Amino acid sequence: MADQRNGRGDFVINMERSRSGEVLGTRINVETYVSALERVTSWAQSGKVACVAAANTHLVSEASANPGYAEVLRGFDLVLPDGMPLVWSLRLDGHEIHDRVYGPYFMEHVIRHSPAGLRHYFFGGTEECLAALCEGVKRLNPEVVIAGTMSPPFGKWDEATEAGLIQHINDAQPDFVWVALGGVKQETWIATNRDRFTRGVFLAVGDAFVLLAGLRGYAPDWMQRSGLTWIYRLIQEPRRLIGRYLTNNTRFVVAFLRDRWRKAHG
């Protein structure tokens, strides 16, 4: 059951848990753009801290090989099916799911339909990217409230730097904190610091900043529907991505086939 609105139009928290399945041991919530929007808006309006990940094959294969990262994802309140292979896997297990909830599209959906007055904070990316992102966000929703932005220093942060970044977020009193630090790192950072935040729904969205900023194009729709976005990205940045895709895609396919064999043969 989706969350409901009260007479003022605010979302009211529905305590019923989201339906979910598992892909290679990682819980994936069976959601749509609409139902996920209702959940995150309810959490934002309640003032609670919540954590949302958009999981693709990279994250799921990493979790299947790395118990520490698997524990990180288990602690998230919502793990969305960002990749089509995850959708296909859930369907094979009998779940009624018609489409993925792609992180950049979900970010766009939330910003377009964000109730008036809710505050958005953008953490990650370069100063150039953040400036273009803010312009893009205002085009999507001229009424959106931008609580703040932060382009964090490159590399590993010492405790003083980390504390300063967290304080900057807390001082902004955001309702939504969009985090783009790259897959695995961003989810780990959110989970590690969850108890240090005072409020806000933290959403790990990877490449969403550069896409919504207009600094890079989306894959064609037919490639997205076919689960071929990774090929589009590989063509754009072959040197940087070929090693990652060879490792993660191969690992996912092998683990997926092993898992399907186990399920089929008991």
Backbone as numpy.savetxt, mean C-alpha at the origin, in Angstrom:
# Nx Ny Nz CAx CAy CAz Cx Cy Cz
-19.38 -7.26 5.30 -20.23 -6.08 5.30 -19.35 -4.85 5.30
-19.66 -3.86 4.48 -18.86 -2.64 4.41 -19.22 -1.73 5.57
-18.34 -0.80 5.91 -18.64 0.21 6.90 -19.78 1.08 6.40
-20.53 1.66 7.32 -21.70 2.44 6.97 -21.48 3.91 7.32
-22.32 4.79 6.76 -22.27 6.20 7.08 -23.35 6.55 8.11
-23.06 7.53 8.98 -24.09 8.01 9.87 -24.82 9.17 9.22
-25.72 9.82 9.96 -26.54 10.88 9.37 -25.75 12.08 8.91
-24.54 12.27 9.43 -23.72 13.41 9.01 -22.88 13.09 7.79
-22.94 11.84 7.35 -22.14 11.45 6.20 -20.78 10.91 6.57
-20.46 10.85 7.89 -19.18 10.29 8.32 -19.24 8.77 8.24
-18.10 8.16 8.03 -18.02 6.71 8.08 -18.03 6.26 9.54
-18.77 5.21 9.82 -18.84 4.64 11.16 -18.12 3.31 11.13
-17.25 3.06 12.10 -16.44 1.85 12.09 -17.31 0.61 12.23
-17.14 -0.31 11.34 -17.76 -1.63 11.44 -16.69 -2.58 11.94
-16.93 -3.20 13.09 -15.90 -4.01 13.73 -15.76 -5.40 13.10
-16.65 -5.73 12.15 -16.51 -7.01 11.46 -15.20 -7.04 10.68
-14.48 -8.12 10.82 -13.19 -8.22 10.15 -13.35 -8.37 8.64
-12.38 -7.83 7.93 -12.37 -7.99 6.48 -12.18 -9.46 6.12
-12.87 -9.91 5.07 -12.63 -11.25 4.57 -11.20 -11.33 4.04
-10.60 -12.49 4.19 -9.22 -12.61 3.74 -8.91 -14.04 3.32
-7.85 -14.17 2.53 -7.30 -15.46 2.16 -5.81 -15.43 2.40
-5.13 -16.46 1.96 -3.68 -16.51 2.10 -3.03 -16.83 0.77
-1.92 -16.16 0.50 -1.09 -16.46 -0.65 0.33 -16.69 -0.13
0.81 -17.91 -0.26 2.13 -18.30 0.24 2.30 -17.94 1.71
1.23 -18.09 2.48 1.31 -17.85 3.91 1.05 -16.42 4.33
0.91 -15.50 3.38 0.63 -14.10 3.71 -0.86 -13.84 3.61
-1.43 -13.25 4.67 -2.85 -12.89 4.64 -3.06 -11.76 3.64
-4.02 -11.97 2.75 -4.41 -10.94 1.78 -5.90 -10.67 1.99
-6.25 -9.43 2.25 -7.65 -9.08 2.46 -8.39 -8.99 1.14
-9.59 -9.55 1.12 -10.42 -9.55 -0.09 -11.24 -8.26 -0.06
-10.76 -7.25 -0.73 -11.37 -5.93 -0.71 -11.51 -5.38 -2.12
-12.33 -4.35 -2.24 -12.44 -3.56 -3.47 -11.94 -2.15 -3.16
-11.82 -1.32 -4.19 -11.45 0.07 -3.94 -12.45 0.74 -3.01
-13.73 0.44 -3.21 -14.78 1.08 -2.41 -14.74 0.61 -0.97
-14.69 -0.70 -0.75 -14.71 -1.21 0.62 -13.44 -0.82 1.38
-12.30 -0.84 0.69 -11.05 -0.45 1.35 -11.08 1.04 1.71
-11.63 1.87 0.84 -11.78 3.30 1.14 -12.61 3.49 2.40
-13.71 2.75 2.51 -14.57 2.89 3.69 -13.82 2.50 4.96
-13.03 1.45 4.89 -12.30 1.01 6.08 -11.26 2.05 6.50
-10.45 2.51 5.55 -9.38 3.44 5.95 -9.95 4.77 6.38
-11.07 5.18 5.80 -11.69 6.44 6.21 -12.26 6.33 7.62
-12.84 5.19 7.94 -13.34 4.96 9.30 -12.20 5.07 10.30
-11.08 4.43 10.00 -9.94 4.48 10.91 -9.41 5.90 11.04
-9.33 6.62 9.91 -8.81 7.99 9.95 -9.72 8.87 10.81
-11.02 8.73 10.65 -11.94 9.57 11.41 -11.96 9.21 12.89
-11.57 7.99 13.23 -11.54 7.57 14.63 -10.31 8.09 15.36
-9.30 8.52 14.60 -8.07 9.01 15.19 -7.09 7.92 15.57
-7.40 6.67 15.22 -6.51 5.58 15.57 -5.32 5.51 14.62
-4.28 4.80 15.03 -3.17 4.47 14.13 -3.48 3.13 13.48
-3.41 3.08 12.17 -3.65 1.85 11.41 -2.61 1.75 10.32
-2.37 0.51 9.85 -1.32 0.26 8.86 -1.90 -0.51 7.69
-1.62 -0.04 6.47 -2.16 -0.64 5.26 -1.02 -0.87 4.27
-0.96 -2.07 3.71 0.04 -2.40 2.69 -0.67 -2.79 1.40
-0.04 -2.48 0.28 -0.51 -2.94 -1.03 0.47 -4.01 -1.49
0.07 -5.28 -1.36 0.99 -6.39 -1.56 0.99 -6.88 -3.00
2.18 -7.01 -3.56 2.34 -7.62 -4.88 3.18 -8.88 -4.73
3.56 -9.49 -5.85 4.33 -10.74 -5.77 5.68 -10.54 -5.10
6.27 -9.36 -5.27 7.55 -9.07 -4.61 7.42 -9.20 -3.10
6.41 -8.54 -2.52 6.26 -8.56 -1.08 5.90 -9.94 -0.56
5.03 -10.64 -1.29 4.60 -11.97 -0.85 5.75 -12.96 -0.93
6.54 -12.89 -2.01 7.68 -13.80 -2.12 8.73 -13.48 -1.07
8.90 -12.21 -0.76 9.85 -11.82 0.30 9.38 -12.36 1.65
8.09 -12.24 1.91 7.55 -12.74 3.18 7.67 -14.25 3.29
7.54 -14.96 2.15 7.64 -16.42 2.18 9.05 -16.89 2.49
10.04 -16.03 2.20 11.45 -16.40 2.42 12.06 -15.76 3.66
11.38 -14.77 4.22 11.93 -13.97 5.31 10.93 -13.92 6.47
11.11 -14.74 7.50 10.15 -14.77 8.62 9.97 -13.41 9.30
11.03 -12.62 9.35 10.92 -11.31 9.98 9.97 -10.40 9.22
10.07 -10.43 7.89 9.18 -9.59 7.09 7.76 -10.16 7.09
7.63 -11.49 7.15 6.30 -12.09 7.26 5.60 -11.60 8.52
6.36 -11.46 9.60 5.80 -10.95 10.86 5.37 -9.50 10.71
6.13 -8.72 9.95 5.76 -7.32 9.69 4.38 -7.26 9.04
4.16 -8.03 7.98 2.88 -7.99 7.28 1.74 -8.52 8.14
2.03 -9.49 9.00 0.97 -10.01 9.88 0.44 -8.92 10.81
1.27 -7.94 11.12 0.84 -6.88 12.01 0.06 -5.78 11.35
-0.06 -5.81 10.02 -0.80 -4.77 9.32 -2.31 -5.00 9.44
-3.05 -3.91 9.51 -4.51 -4.00 9.65 -5.17 -4.40 8.34
-4.56 -4.04 7.22 -5.13 -4.34 5.91 -3.99 -4.60 4.94
-4.05 -5.73 4.24 -3.06 -6.06 3.21 -3.83 -6.25 1.91
-3.73 -5.28 1.03 -4.53 -5.25 -0.19 -3.88 -6.08 -1.29
-4.69 -6.68 -2.16 -4.17 -7.48 -3.28 -3.76 -6.58 -4.44
-2.54 -6.09 -4.40 -2.04 -5.14 -5.39 -1.74 -5.79 -6.74
-1.34 -7.07 -6.75 -0.92 -7.73 -7.99 -1.95 -8.72 -8.49
-2.08 -8.83 -9.82 -3.04 -9.77 -10.40 -2.75 -11.22 -10.04
-1.48 -11.67 -9.97 -1.25 -13.06 -9.55 -1.84 -13.38 -8.18
-1.90 -12.39 -7.30 -2.51 -12.61 -5.99 -4.02 -12.78 -6.14
-4.62 -11.99 -7.03 -6.05 -12.12 -7.31 -6.36 -13.50 -7.87
-5.54 -13.96 -8.82 -5.77 -15.28 -9.41 -5.63 -16.38 -8.37
-4.66 -16.24 -7.48 -4.46 -17.23 -6.44 -5.66 -17.27 -5.49
-6.18 -16.12 -5.11 -7.34 -16.07 -4.24 -8.56 -16.69 -4.91
-8.71 -16.46 -6.21 -9.82 -17.07 -6.94 -9.72 -18.59 -6.94
-8.51 -19.10 -7.12 -8.31 -20.55 -7.11 -8.71 -21.16 -5.77
-8.62 -20.36 -4.71 -9.00 -20.84 -3.39 -10.47 -20.57 -3.08
-11.22 -20.11 -4.09 -12.66 -19.95 -3.93 -13.14 -18.59 -3.49
-12.27 -17.61 -3.42 -12.69 -16.27 -3.00 -13.30 -15.51 -4.18
-14.36 -14.77 -3.90 -14.98 -13.94 -4.92 -14.26 -12.59 -4.96
-13.36 -12.47 -5.87 -12.59 -11.23 -6.02 -12.42 -10.98 -7.52
-12.81 -9.79 -7.96 -12.88 -9.52 -9.39 -11.70 -8.70 -9.92
-11.03 -8.00 -9.03 -9.94 -7.13 -9.50 -8.97 -6.90 -8.36
-7.78 -6.46 -8.70 -6.82 -6.09 -7.67 -7.15 -4.72 -7.10
-6.51 -4.37 -6.01 -6.57 -3.01 -5.48 -5.14 -2.46 -5.57
-4.86 -1.86 -6.70 -3.52 -1.40 -7.06 -3.18 -0.16 -6.25
-2.03 -0.18 -5.56 -1.67 0.90 -4.65 -1.81 2.30 -5.21
-1.22 2.62 -6.38 -1.36 3.97 -6.92 -2.81 4.35 -7.24
-3.58 3.41 -7.79 -4.99 3.70 -8.05 -5.76 3.88 -6.75
-5.41 3.09 -5.73 -6.11 3.24 -4.45 -5.80 4.59 -3.83
-4.54 5.02 -3.90 -4.20 6.34 -3.40 -5.00 7.42 -4.12
-5.08 7.31 -5.42 -5.88 8.27 -6.21 -7.34 8.23 -5.78
-7.87 7.01 -5.57 -9.27 6.84 -5.18 -9.55 7.49 -3.82
-8.65 7.27 -2.87 -8.84 7.84 -1.55 -8.80 9.36 -1.61
-7.85 9.91 -2.34 -7.72 11.37 -2.43 -8.93 11.98 -3.12
-9.41 11.36 -4.17 -10.60 11.88 -4.88 -11.82 11.92 -3.96
-11.95 10.88 -3.12 -13.18 10.72 -2.34 -12.97 10.97 -0.85
-11.87 11.57 -0.49 -11.59 11.85 0.91 -12.60 12.86 1.46
-13.27 12.54 2.57 -14.20 13.51 3.17 -13.50 14.82 3.49
-14.24 15.90 3.39 -13.68 17.23 3.61 -13.04 17.33 4.98
-11.88 17.95 5.01 -11.21 18.22 6.27 -10.17 17.20 6.69
-10.20 16.00 6.10 -9.19 15.01 6.47 -7.84 15.41 5.89
-6.79 15.17 6.67 -5.47 15.71 6.39 -4.54 14.61 5.86
-3.82 14.93 4.77 -2.94 13.97 4.10 -1.48 14.42 4.23
-0.63 13.46 4.56 0.80 13.72 4.70 1.54 12.76 3.77
2.57 13.27 3.08 3.31 12.47 2.10 4.76 12.33 2.55
5.18 11.07 2.78 6.50 10.77 3.32 7.27 9.89 2.35
8.35 10.44 1.78 9.16 9.67 0.82 9.34 10.43 -0.47
10.24 9.92 -1.31 10.48 10.56 -2.60 11.39 11.77 -2.47
11.70 12.36 -3.61 12.56 13.54 -3.65 11.72 14.80 -3.49
12.39 15.91 -3.23 11.68 17.19 -3.14 10.96 17.50 -4.45
11.62 17.21 -5.57 11.00 17.44 -6.87 9.73 16.60 -7.01
9.83 15.34 -6.64 8.66 14.45 -6.73 7.54 14.94 -5.84
7.84 15.33 -4.61 6.80 15.77 -3.68 6.11 17.04 -4.16
6.87 17.96 -4.75 6.26 19.18 -5.27 5.29 18.86 -6.41
5.72 17.98 -7.32 4.83 17.58 -8.42 3.65 16.77 -7.91
3.88 15.95 -6.88 2.80 15.16 -6.29 1.73 16.06 -5.69
2.13 17.07 -4.96 1.15 17.98 -4.36 0.31 18.67 -5.42
0.94 19.03 -6.54 0.17 19.63 -7.64 -0.82 18.62 -8.21
-0.36 17.37 -8.38 -1.23 16.34 -8.91 -2.39 16.03 -7.98
-2.11 16.01 -6.69 -3.16 15.75 -5.70 -4.21 16.86 -5.73
-3.78 18.09 -5.84 -4.72 19.21 -5.89 -5.58 19.18 -7.15
-5.03 18.65 -8.23 -5.84 18.49 -9.45 -6.90 17.41 -9.24
-6.54 16.35 -8.54 -7.51 15.29 -8.27 -8.64 15.77 -7.36
-8.27 16.57 -6.35 -9.25 17.04 -5.38 -8.80 18.40 -4.87
-9.32 19.48 -5.44 -8.87 20.82 -5.04 -9.10 21.13 -3.56
-10.00 20.40 -2.93 -10.32 20.66 -1.53 -9.47 19.86 -0.56
-8.60 18.99 -1.07 -7.82 18.12 -0.19 -6.90 18.97 0.70
-6.74 18.53 1.94 -5.88 19.23 2.89 -4.54 18.49 2.97
-3.46 19.16 2.59 -2.12 18.58 2.67 -1.50 19.04 3.98
-1.35 18.09 4.90 -0.85 18.41 6.24 0.65 18.63 6.25
1.35 18.02 5.30 2.80 18.17 5.26 3.44 17.17 4.33
4.70 17.39 4.04 5.48 16.46 3.22 6.86 16.32 3.84
7.53 15.23 3.50 8.91 15.03 3.96 9.65 14.16 2.97
10.78 14.68 2.47 11.71 13.89 1.68 12.84 13.48 2.63
12.79 12.26 3.14 13.77 11.87 4.17 15.16 11.70 3.59
16.18 11.80 4.42 17.56 11.63 3.94 17.77 10.23 3.36
18.66 10.16 2.39 18.99 8.87 1.79 19.83 8.04 2.76
19.65 6.73 2.74 20.46 5.83 3.54 19.83 5.51 4.88
20.59 4.86 5.72 20.10 4.44 7.04 20.08 5.64 7.98
19.01 5.78 8.76 18.86 6.93 9.66 19.30 6.55 11.07
20.02 7.47 11.71 20.34 7.24 13.11 19.12 7.58 13.96
19.18 7.31 15.25 18.01 7.48 16.10 17.55 8.93 16.17
18.49 9.87 16.21 18.11 11.27 16.29 17.35 11.71 15.03
17.83 11.26 13.86 17.15 11.60 12.61 15.77 10.95 12.57
15.71 9.68 12.95 14.43 8.96 12.97 13.43 9.65 13.88
13.86 10.01 15.07 12.97 10.68 16.02 12.46 12.00 15.45
13.33 12.73 14.76 12.92 13.99 14.16 11.88 13.80 13.07
12.06 12.76 12.24 11.09 12.48 11.18 9.73 12.12 11.78
9.75 11.30 12.81 8.51 10.88 13.46 7.82 12.08 14.12
8.60 12.93 14.76 8.03 14.12 15.40 7.39 15.04 14.37
8.02 15.17 13.21 7.47 16.02 12.15 6.10 15.50 11.71
5.98 14.19 11.60 4.68 13.59 11.23 3.67 13.82 12.34
4.04 13.53 13.58 3.10 13.70 14.69 2.65 15.15 14.84
3.56 16.09 14.65 3.21 17.51 14.78 2.20 17.94 13.73
2.22 17.28 12.56 1.30 17.63 11.47 -0.12 17.14 11.72
-0.31 16.23 12.68 -1.62 15.68 13.03 -2.37 15.17 11.78
-1.75 14.27 11.02 -2.38 13.80 9.78 -3.44 12.74 10.05
-4.36 12.61 9.12 -5.32 11.51 9.13 -4.83 10.36 8.26
-4.19 10.70 7.13 -3.59 9.71 6.24 -2.11 10.05 6.08
-1.26 9.04 6.23 0.18 9.22 5.97 0.56 8.26 4.86
0.86 8.81 3.69 1.23 8.02 2.52 2.75 7.85 2.53
3.21 6.61 2.48 4.64 6.31 2.64 5.17 5.63 1.38
6.21 6.23 0.80 6.83 5.68 -0.41 8.34 5.60 -0.20
8.77 4.48 0.38 10.20 4.25 0.63 10.72 3.05 -0.14
9.85 2.41 -0.93 10.23 1.19 -1.62 9.72 -0.03 -0.86
9.35 -1.06 -1.63 8.81 -2.27 -1.04 9.73 -2.89 -0.01
9.18 -3.46 1.02 9.83 -4.08 2.16 10.31 -3.01 3.15
11.11 -2.06 2.69 11.59 -1.02 3.60 10.44 -0.22 4.18
9.47 0.17 3.34 8.40 1.04 3.83 7.49 0.32 4.83
7.16 -0.94 4.56 6.31 -1.68 5.49 7.05 -1.92 6.81
8.35 -2.24 6.71 9.14 -2.48 7.92 9.25 -1.22 8.76
9.44 -0.08 8.10 9.56 1.19 8.82 8.26 1.53 9.53
7.14 1.34 8.86 5.85 1.62 9.48 5.64 0.73 10.70
5.88 -0.57 10.53 5.64 -1.51 11.63 6.57 -1.24 12.81
7.82 -0.93 12.53 8.80 -0.70 13.59 8.43 0.50 14.45
7.85 1.52 13.81 7.58 2.78 14.51 6.11 3.00 14.85
5.30 2.00 14.63 3.86 2.17 14.82 3.51 2.78 16.19
4.12 2.29 17.24 3.78 2.74 18.58 4.30 4.15 18.89
5.08 4.72 17.98 5.60 6.07 18.20 4.73 7.14 17.54
3.77 6.70 16.76 2.87 7.64 16.10 1.63 7.89 16.97
1.12 9.10 16.91 -0.02 9.47 17.75 -1.35 9.29 17.04
-1.35 9.32 15.73 -2.59 9.15 14.97 -2.23 8.93 13.50
-3.22 8.52 12.70 -3.02 8.44 11.25 -3.08 7.03 10.71
-3.63 6.91 9.52 -3.61 5.66 8.77 -2.39 5.71 7.87
-1.46 4.78 8.09 -0.20 4.75 7.35 -0.35 3.76 6.19
-0.17 4.25 4.98 -0.38 3.45 3.78 0.91 3.36 2.99
1.43 2.15 2.85 2.66 1.90 2.10 2.30 1.73 0.63
2.72 2.66 -0.22 2.22 2.68 -1.60 3.31 2.69 -2.66
4.56 2.48 -2.29 5.61 2.26 -3.28 5.73 3.33 -4.35
5.47 2.93 -5.60 5.67 3.80 -6.75 4.56 4.84 -6.94
3.58 4.89 -6.05 2.44 5.77 -6.27 2.83 7.23 -6.40
3.86 7.67 -5.66 4.22 9.08 -5.68 4.65 9.51 -7.08
5.58 8.75 -7.70 6.08 9.17 -9.01 4.99 9.07 -10.07
4.06 8.14 -9.90 2.98 8.00 -10.88 1.97 9.13 -10.75
1.53 9.42 -9.54 0.56 10.49 -9.35 1.18 11.87 -9.59
2.51 11.94 -9.44 3.20 13.19 -9.74 3.36 13.40 -11.25
3.13 12.36 -12.03 3.28 12.46 -13.48 4.71 12.33 -13.94
5.59 11.82 -13.08 7.00 11.67 -13.45 7.27 10.37 -14.18
6.32 9.46 -14.17 6.42 8.21 -14.91 5.02 7.76 -15.28
4.90 7.09 -16.44 3.59 6.69 -16.91 3.15 5.34 -16.36
1.84 5.15 -16.33 1.26 3.87 -15.95 1.41 2.87 -17.09
1.48 1.60 -16.75 1.44 0.55 -17.77 0.08 0.57 -18.46
0.02 0.20 -19.75 -1.28 0.13 -20.43 -2.24 -0.79 -19.68
-3.54 -0.51 -19.80 -4.54 -1.27 -19.07 -4.45 -2.77 -19.37
-4.20 -3.12 -20.64 -4.19 -4.54 -20.98 -3.03 -5.27 -20.30
-1.91 -4.56 -20.12 -0.79 -5.17 -19.42 -1.10 -5.33 -17.94
-1.77 -4.34 -17.36 -2.15 -4.44 -15.96 -3.11 -5.60 -15.74
-4.11 -5.73 -16.60 -5.10 -6.81 -16.45 -4.45 -8.17 -16.60
-3.40 -8.24 -17.40 -2.74 -9.52 -17.67 -1.61 -9.83 -16.69
-1.42 -8.97 -15.70 -0.35 -9.19 -14.74 1.03 -8.93 -15.31
1.13 -8.04 -16.29 2.40 -7.80 -16.99 2.99 -6.42 -16.70
2.51 -5.78 -15.65 3.06 -4.46 -15.30 4.56 -4.53 -15.10
5.04 -5.65 -14.56 6.47 -5.79 -14.29 7.29 -5.72 -15.58
6.75 -6.22 -16.69 7.47 -6.14 -17.97 7.58 -4.68 -18.41
6.50 -3.94 -18.25 6.50 -2.51 -18.59 7.56 -1.77 -17.77
7.63 -2.09 -16.47 8.62 -1.44 -15.62 10.04 -1.88 -15.99
10.20 -3.14 -16.36 11.53 -3.64 -16.73 12.03 -2.93 -17.98
11.15 -2.68 -18.92 11.53 -1.96 -20.14 11.99 -0.54 -19.79
11.34 0.06 -18.79 11.69 1.43 -18.40 13.04 1.50 -17.69
13.31 0.54 -16.79 14.54 0.58 -16.00 15.17 -0.81 -15.95
15.69 -1.28 -17.09 16.19 -2.66 -17.14 17.36 -2.94 -16.20
18.33 -2.04 -16.14 19.51 -2.30 -15.31 19.17 -2.38 -13.84
18.28 -1.50 -13.39 17.96 -1.47 -11.97 17.05 -2.62 -11.55
16.18 -3.07 -12.45 15.12 -4.00 -12.05 15.33 -5.45 -12.46
16.22 -5.71 -13.42 16.30 -7.08 -13.93 16.69 -8.08 -12.84
17.65 -7.72 -11.99 18.04 -8.65 -10.94 16.91 -8.90 -9.95
16.21 -7.83 -9.56 15.10 -7.96 -8.62 13.99 -8.84 -9.19
13.63 -8.59 -10.46 12.52 -9.34 -11.03 12.89 -10.80 -11.26
14.12 -11.05 -11.70 14.54 -12.44 -11.88 14.47 -13.21 -10.57
14.92 -12.57 -9.50 14.92 -13.23 -8.20 13.52 -13.40 -7.65
12.78 -12.30 -7.56 11.48 -12.34 -6.90 10.43 -13.07 -7.72
10.40 -12.84 -9.04 9.39 -13.51 -9.85 9.62 -15.02 -9.88
10.90 -15.42 -10.01 11.21 -16.85 -10.01 10.84 -17.48 -8.67
11.19 -16.79 -7.60 10.89 -17.30 -6.26 9.38 -17.43 -6.06
8.63 -16.44 -6.54 7.18 -16.50 -6.38 6.59 -17.66 -7.17
7.00 -17.82 -8.42 6.44 -18.88 -9.26 6.74 -20.25 -8.67
7.98 -20.47 -8.24 8.35 -21.77 -7.66 7.54 -22.05 -6.40
7.46 -21.05 -5.52 6.72 -21.24 -4.27 5.23 -21.41 -4.54
4.71 -20.68 -5.51 3.29 -20.79 -5.84 2.95 -22.18 -6.37
3.77 -22.71 -7.29 3.52 -24.04 -7.84 3.64 -25.11 -6.75
4.61 -24.95 -5.86 4.75 -25.89 -4.75 3.52 -25.84 -3.85
3.02 -24.63 -3.60 1.85 -24.47 -2.74 0.60 -25.07 -3.38
0.44 -24.85 -4.70 -0.73 -25.42 -5.39 -0.66 -26.95 -5.39
0.52 -27.50 -5.55 0.69 -28.95 -5.52 0.30 -29.49 -4.13
0.76 -28.81 -3.10 0.42 -29.25 -1.73 -1.08 -29.21 -1.50
-1.74 -28.15 -1.95 -3.18 -28.03 -1.75 -3.94 -29.09 -2.54
-3.44 -29.40 -3.76 -4.14 -30.37 -4.62 -3.97 -31.79 -4.12
-2.86 -32.09 -3.45 -2.56 -33.45 -3.06 -2.60 -33.67 -1.55
-3.11 -32.69 -0.86 -3.35 -32.85 0.57 -2.11 -33.01 1.38
